């Protein structure tokens, strides 16, 4: 399953978020595809793979002390 999370950093928490990014231990069943910093809102986009919604939620909860996440399940677009 592919998930897309948009993270809006809580004002004053940028340094704490950077520390989490630098030190986070990604569980072996989570695969980060991309972690992008954006100019504008949202501040970051994280795309990752997880085996279930529960595992995805558990992973994203690591960021809630410093950012407001909005996460969606992504579905690949198939070419016809």
N, CA, C and O atoms as a MOPAC input file, in Angstrom:
PM7 MOZYME 1SCF
protein

 N      0.83600 1    -1.17000 1     0.00000 1
 C      0.00000 1     0.00000 1     0.00000 1
 C      0.89100 1     1.24700 1     0.00000 1
 O      1.89300 1     1.31400 1     0.71200 1
 N      0.50800 1     2.21100 1    -0.80100 1
 C      1.26300 1     3.46300 1    -0.91000 1
 C      0.49100 1     4.55900 1    -0.18300 1
 O     -0.71800 1     4.70700 1    -0.36500 1
 N      1.19800 1     5.31900 1     0.63800 1
 C      0.59000 1     6.41800 1     1.37700 1
 C      1.29700 1     7.71900 1     1.04400 1
 O      2.50400 1     7.74200 1     0.80300 1
 N      0.53200 1     8.79800 1     1.03400 1
 C      1.06400 1    10.14000 1     0.80600 1
 C      0.66500 1    10.97800 1     2.01500 1
 O     -0.52000 1    11.13100 1     2.31200 1
 N      1.66100 1    11.51700 1     2.70700 1
 C      1.40100 1    12.36800 1     3.86800 1
 C      1.89100 1    13.77100 1     3.59300 1
 O      3.02600 1    13.98200 1     3.16700 1
 N      1.01700 1    14.72400 1     3.84300 1
 C      1.37900 1    16.14200 1     3.75800 1
 C      1.56300 1    16.63100 1     5.18600 1
 O      0.67600 1    16.46600 1     6.02300 1
 N      2.71000 1    17.22800 1     5.46300 1
 C      3.02800 1    17.67600 1     6.81700 1
 C      3.12600 1    19.20000 1     6.85700 1
 O      3.93100 1    19.80000 1     6.14600 1
 N      2.30000 1    19.81400 1     7.69400 1
 C      2.41100 1    21.25000 1     7.96500 1
 C      3.10100 1    21.39100 1     9.31100 1
 O      2.57600 1    20.94700 1    10.33300 1
 N      4.27500 1    22.00900 1     9.31400 1
 C      5.06100 1    22.14700 1    10.53700 1
 C      4.35800 1    23.11800 1    11.49000 1
 O      3.88500 1    24.17900 1    11.08100 1
 N      4.30000 1    22.73700 1    12.75400 1
 C      3.76100 1    23.60700 1    13.78800 1
 C      4.75000 1    24.75500 1    13.97600 1
 O      5.94900 1    24.50400 1    14.09800 1
 N      4.28200 1    26.01800 1    14.00400 1
 C      5.20600 1    27.15300 1    14.16000 1
 C      6.16000 1    26.95000 1    15.34800 1
 O      5.74900 1    26.58100 1    16.44900 1
 N      7.43900 1    27.20400 1    15.08200 1
 C      8.47400 1    27.07100 1    16.10400 1
 C      9.01700 1    25.65900 1    16.27000 1
 O      9.86800 1    25.42800 1    17.13000 1
 N      8.54500 1    24.70900 1    15.46600 1
 C      8.95800 1    23.31000 1    15.61900 1
 C      9.83200 1    22.79900 1    14.47300 1
 O     10.06000 1    21.59400 1    14.36400 1
 N     10.32000 1    23.69000 1    13.62600 1
 C     11.11600 1    23.26900 1    12.46600 1
 C     12.37000 1    22.50500 1    12.89900 1
 O     12.67300 1    21.45000 1    12.34200 1
 N     13.09300 1    23.02700 1    13.88000 1
 C     14.31900 1    22.35600 1    14.33300 1
 C     14.01900 1    20.97800 1    14.91800 1
 O     14.77800 1    20.03300 1    14.70400 1
 N     12.91200 1    20.86300 1    15.65800 1
 C     12.54200 1    19.57500 1    16.23200 1
 C     12.16800 1    18.57600 1    15.13500 1
 O     12.50900 1    17.39600 1    15.22000 1
 N     11.46800 1    19.05400 1    14.10800 1
 C     11.13400 1    18.17200 1    12.98800 1
 C     12.40100 1    17.68500 1    12.29800 1
 O     12.51500 1    16.50200 1    11.97800 1
 N     13.34500 1    18.57700 1    12.06800 1
 C     14.59400 1    18.18000 1    11.41700 1
 C     15.33000 1    17.12900 1    12.24500 1
 O     15.93500 1    16.21000 1    11.69300 1
 N     15.27700 1    17.26500 1    13.57000 1
 C     15.91200 1    16.27400 1    14.44100 1
 C     15.22300 1    14.91200 1    14.29700 1
 O     15.88900 1    13.87700 1    14.24600 1
 N     13.88600 1    14.91900 1    14.23300 1
 C     13.15300 1    13.66000 1    14.04700 1
 C     13.53000 1    13.03200 1    12.71400 1
 O     13.78400 1    11.83000 1    12.64100 1
 N     13.56800 1    13.84400 1    11.65600 1
 C     13.91800 1    13.33400 1    10.32800 1
 C     15.30400 1    12.69500 1    10.33600 1
 O     15.51200 1    11.64400 1     9.73100 1
 N     16.24900 1    13.33500 1    11.02400 1
 C     17.63300 1    12.84600 1    11.04300 1
 C     17.82600 1    11.60500 1    11.90900 1
 O     18.77100 1    10.84700 1    11.69200 1
 N     16.95500 1    11.38900 1    12.87700 1
 C     17.17500 1    10.30000 1    13.83000 1
 C     16.10900 1     9.20700 1    13.79000 1
 O     16.22400 1     8.21100 1    14.50500 1
 N     15.08500 1     9.37700 1    12.97400 1
 C     13.98000 1     8.41100 1    12.97500 1
 C     14.46300 1     7.02600 1    12.55100 1
 O     15.24100 1     6.86900 1    11.61000 1
 N     13.97800 1     6.04700 1    13.27200 1
 C     14.26000 1     4.66100 1    12.92100 1
 C     13.02500 1     4.14200 1    12.18000 1
 O     11.96900 1     3.91500 1    12.77100 1
 N     13.19200 1     3.96600 1    10.89100 1
 C     12.08100 1     3.52000 1    10.05500 1
 C     11.88700 1     2.02100 1    10.26500 1
 O     12.82900 1     1.24600 1    10.09600 1
 N     10.67700 1     1.60700 1    10.63200 1
 C     10.43400 1     0.16600 1    10.80200 1
 C     10.74000 1    -0.59800 1     9.51900 1
 O     10.63100 1    -0.05500 1     8.42000 1
 N     11.12500 1    -1.86100 1     9.67000 1
 C     11.54900 1    -2.63500 1     8.49700 1
 C     10.41600 1    -2.86900 1     7.50400 1
 O     10.67200 1    -3.12400 1     6.32800 1
 N      9.16000 1    -2.78600 1     7.96200 1
 C      8.04200 1    -3.00000 1     7.04300 1
 C      7.52800 1    -1.70600 1     6.39900 1
 O      6.52200 1    -1.72000 1     5.68900 1
 N      8.22100 1    -0.58800 1     6.65000 1
 C      7.90300 1     0.69900 1     6.02700 1
 C      9.01400 1     1.03500 1     5.04300 1
 O     10.19500 1     0.93400 1     5.37700 1
 N      8.63700 1     1.43500 1     3.82400 1
 C      9.62500 1     1.84300 1     2.82400 1
 C      9.32100 1     3.28500 1     2.41900 1
 O      8.27100 1     3.56800 1     1.84000 1
 N     10.24500 1     4.18900 1     2.72700 1
 C     10.07400 1     5.58200 1     2.32500 1
 C     10.45200 1     5.70900 1     0.85700 1
 O     11.55900 1     5.34500 1     0.45800 1
 N      9.53000 1     6.22700 1     0.05900 1
 C      9.78300 1     6.45600 1    -1.36700 1
 C     10.43300 1     7.82100 1    -1.56100 1
 O     11.46200 1     7.94000 1    -2.22600 1
 N      9.82300 1     8.84900 1    -0.97600 1
 C     10.36300 1    10.20600 1    -1.06500 1
 C      9.95100 1    10.99700 1     0.16100 1
 O      8.87500 1    10.79500 1     0.72300 1
 N     10.83200 1    11.90300 1     0.56200 1
 C     10.53700 1    12.85200 1     1.63400 1
 C     10.98400 1    14.20200 1     1.09200 1
 O     12.18100 1    14.47900 1     1.00800 1
 N     10.02200 1    15.04100 1     0.72400 1
 C     10.32100 1    16.29500 1     0.03900 1
 C      9.96100 1    17.50000 1     0.87900 1
 O      8.89900 1    17.53800 1     1.50000 1
 N     10.84500 1    18.48900 1     0.89900 1
 C     10.56000 1    19.79300 1     1.48400 1
 C     10.00300 1    20.66600 1     0.35800 1
 O     10.51800 1    20.65500 1    -0.76000 1
 N      8.95200 1    21.41600 1     0.66500 1
 C      8.31000 1    22.22700 1    -0.35800 1
 C      8.42500 1    23.71200 1    -0.03300 1
 O      8.53900 1    24.09100 1     1.13200 1
 N      8.39400 1    24.53900 1    -1.05500 1
 C      8.26800 1    25.97700 1    -0.89000 1
 C      6.78100 1    26.27600 1    -0.88900 1
 O      6.15300 1    26.26300 1    -1.94800 1
 N      6.21000 1    26.54000 1     0.25700 1
 C      4.78200 1    26.75600 1     0.37500 1
 C      4.15100 1    25.67200 1     1.22600 1
 O      4.84400 1    24.87400 1     1.85700 1
 N      2.85300 1    25.65300 1     1.23400 1
 C      2.11200 1    24.67500 1     2.03200 1
 C      1.65300 1    23.53200 1     1.14800 1
 O      1.24600 1    23.77900 1     0.01300 1
 N      1.70000 1    22.31200 1     1.60700 1
 C      2.25700 1    21.89300 1     2.88400 1
 C      3.77000 1    22.06100 1     2.90200 1
 O      4.39400 1    22.26700 1     1.86100 1
 N      4.34800 1    21.97400 1     4.08100 1
 C      5.79700 1    22.16600 1     4.21600 1
 C      6.59600 1    20.96500 1     3.70700 1
 O      7.68600 1    21.11900 1     3.15800 1
 N      6.03800 1    19.77500 1     3.89700 1
 C      6.71000 1    18.53700 1     3.47900 1
 C      5.69100 1    17.57600 1     2.89100 1
 O      4.51600 1    17.59800 1     3.25800 1
 N      6.15200 1    16.73500 1     1.97700 1
 C      5.36600 1    15.60600 1     1.48600 1
 C      6.21300 1    14.35500 1     1.66500 1
 O      7.38400 1    14.31300 1     1.28800 1
 N      5.60400 1    13.36000 1     2.23600 1
 C      6.25700 1    12.07800 1     2.48600 1
 C      5.44700 1    10.99800 1     1.77900 1
 O      4.25800 1    10.83100 1     2.05300 1
 N      6.08100 1    10.27300 1     0.87900 1
 C      5.41700 1     9.12100 1     0.26200 1
 C      6.13400 1     7.86900 1     0.76100 1
 O      7.36300 1     7.79400 1     0.77300 1
 N      5.33600 1     6.89900 1     1.16900 1
 C      5.91800 1     5.68100 1     1.73100 1
 C      5.00000 1     4.49900 1     1.50300 1
 O      3.81600 1     4.65800 1     1.20500 1
 N      5.55800 1     3.32100 1     1.64700 1
 C      4.80800 1     2.08000 1     1.54000 1
 C      4.70500 1     1.45400 1     2.92800 1
 O      5.65600 1     1.45700 1     3.70900 1
 N      3.52900 1     0.92500 1     3.20300 1
 C      3.28600 1     0.21600 1     4.45800 1
 C      2.35400 1    -0.95200 1     4.16700 1
 O      1.55400 1    -0.88400 1     3.23400 1
 N      2.44600 1    -2.02000 1     4.95100 1
 C      1.62000 1    -3.19400 1     4.67600 1
 C      0.14000 1    -3.01700 1     5.04100 1
 O     -0.70900 1    -3.78400 1     4.58600 1
 N     -0.16800 1    -1.99800 1     5.86900 1
 C     -1.55300 1    -1.79700 1     6.30000 1
 C     -1.75100 1    -0.35200 1     6.75700 1
 O     -0.78900 1     0.38500 1     6.97600 1
 N     -3.02000 1     0.03400 1     6.89500 1
 C     -3.33300 1     1.36200 1     7.40500 1
 C     -2.83300 1     1.52800 1     8.83900 1
 O     -2.37600 1     2.60700 1     9.21900 1
 N     -2.91700 1     0.47300 1     9.62300 1
 C     -2.47800 1     0.53000 1    11.01500 1
 C     -0.97900 1     0.81900 1    11.11300 1
 O     -0.54500 1     1.63000 1    11.93100 1
 N     -0.19700 1     0.14500 1    10.26900 1
 C      1.25900 1     0.37100 1    10.28000 1
 C      1.58400 1     1.79100 1     9.79700 1
 O      2.48700 1     2.43800 1    10.32700 1
 N      0.84500 1     2.26900 1     8.79300 1
 C      1.05700 1     3.62800 1     8.29400 1
 C      0.75100 1     4.64100 1     9.38500 1
 O      1.51700 1     5.58200 1     9.58900 1
 N     -0.35600 1     4.46000 1    10.08400 1
 C     -0.72800 1     5.37300 1    11.16200 1
 C      0.32500 1     5.38100 1    12.25800 1
 O      0.71100 1     6.44300 1    12.74600 1
 N      0.78400 1     4.21100 1    12.64200 1
 C      1.80900 1     4.11000 1    13.67500 1
 C      3.07000 1     4.87100 1    13.27900 1
 O      3.70200 1     5.50900 1    14.12000 1
 N      3.43600 1     4.80500 1    11.99900 1
 C      4.62700 1     5.50700 1    11.51900 1
 C      4.40400 1     7.02100 1    11.51500 1
 O      5.26100 1     7.76800 1    11.98600 1
 N      3.28300 1     7.47600 1    10.99900 1
 C      3.01200 1     8.91200 1    10.89500 1
 C      2.85700 1     9.56200 1    12.26500 1
 O      3.14000 1    10.75000 1    12.41900 1
 N      2.42200 1     8.81600 1    13.23800 1
 C      2.27900 1     9.37900 1    14.59000 1
 C      3.60700 1     9.86400 1    15.16900 1
 O      3.61900 1    10.63900 1    16.12500 1
 N      4.71600 1     9.41700 1    14.60200 1
 C      6.03600 1     9.86800 1    15.06200 1
 C      6.24200 1    11.36100 1    14.79500 1
 O      7.13200 1    11.97400 1    15.38300 1
 N      5.42400 1    11.95600 1    13.90900 1
 C      5.60000 1    13.35500 1    13.51700 1
 C      4.60100 1    14.31100 1    14.16000 1
 O      4.74700 1    15.52400 1    14.00700 1
 N      3.59900 1    13.81700 1    14.86900 1
 C      2.51100 1    14.69000 1    15.31300 1
 C      2.90000 1    15.69700 1    16.39400 1
 O      2.16100 1    16.65500 1    16.62100 1
 N      4.02200 1    15.51200 1    17.05800 1
 C      4.44000 1    16.49300 1    18.05700 1
 C      5.00800 1    17.75400 1    17.41500 1
 O      5.14800 1    18.78000 1    18.08100 1
 N      5.33500 1    17.68500 1    16.12300 1
 C      5.97400 1    18.82100 1    15.45000 1
 C      5.27700 1    19.24700 1    14.16100 1
 O      5.61200 1    20.28700 1    13.59300 1
 N      4.31600 1    18.45900 1    13.69600 1
 C      3.64600 1    18.76700 1    12.43700 1
 C      2.21700 1    18.22500 1    12.44700 1
 O      1.88800 1    17.29200 1    13.18000 1
 N      1.38800 1    18.83300 1    11.61600 1
 C      0.01600 1    18.35900 1    11.43000 1
 C     -0.00700 1    17.55100 1    10.13300 1
 O      0.12600 1    18.11400 1     9.04600 1
 N     -0.17800 1    16.22000 1    10.24900 1
 C     -0.17000 1    15.38700 1     9.04200 1
 C     -1.56800 1    15.20800 1     8.45200 1
 O     -2.57000 1    15.17500 1     9.16700 1
 N     -1.59700 1    15.09500 1     7.14800 1
 C     -2.80300 1    14.69900 1     6.41500 1
 C     -2.34700 1    13.57900 1     5.49100 1
 O     -1.54000 1    13.79500 1     4.58700 1
 N     -2.86800 1    12.39500 1     5.72400 1
 C     -2.38900 1    11.21000 1     5.01100 1
 C     -3.50500 1    10.59200 1     4.18200 1
 O     -4.64500 1    10.46700 1     4.63100 1
 N     -3.15000 1    10.21200 1     2.96500 1
 C     -4.09100 1     9.55600 1     2.05300 1
 C     -3.46400 1     8.28900 1     1.50200 1
 O     -2.24400 1     8.16400 1     1.39900 1
 N     -4.32700 1     7.36200 1     1.15500 1
 C     -3.88900 1     6.14900 1     0.47200 1
 C     -3.75400 1     6.47700 1    -1.00400 1
 O     -4.68700 1     7.00200 1    -1.61100 1
 N     -2.59800 1     6.17400 1    -1.58600 1
 C     -2.36100 1     6.43100 1    -3.00200 1
 C     -2.61700 1     5.19000 1    -3.84000 1
 O     -2.29800 1     4.07100 1    -3.43800 1
 N     -3.18800 1     5.40500 1    -4.99600 1
 C     -3.47100 1     4.30200 1    -5.90700 1
 C     -2.74400 1     4.58100 1    -7.23400 1
 O     -2.97200 1     5.62500 1    -7.84500 1
 N     -1.87900 1     3.67200 1    -7.68400 1
 C     -1.20100 1     3.88300 1    -8.96100 1
 C     -2.20000 1     4.00400 1   -10.11200 1
 O     -3.21300 1     3.30400 1   -10.14200 1
 N     -1.90800 1     4.88700 1   -11.04700 1
 C     -2.73700 1     5.03900 1   -12.22600 1
 C     -2.19700 1     4.09500 1   -13.28600 1
 O     -1.02300 1     4.15300 1   -13.65100 1
 N     -3.05900 1     3.23600 1   -13.76800 1
 C     -2.63800 1     2.26800 1   -14.77500 1
 C     -2.82800 1     2.84000 1   -16.17600 1
 O     -3.84100 1     3.47000 1   -16.47900 1
 N     -1.82100 1     2.60300 1   -17.02500 1
 C     -1.91700 1     3.02500 1   -18.40800 1
 C     -2.76000 1     2.01600 1   -19.17800 1
 O     -2.69500 1     0.81200 1   -18.92900 1
 N     -3.53800 1     2.51900 1   -20.10000 1
 C     -4.38300 1     1.63100 1   -20.92100 1
 C     -3.83300 1     1.52200 1   -22.31100 1
 O     -4.40300 1     0.82200 1   -23.14800 1

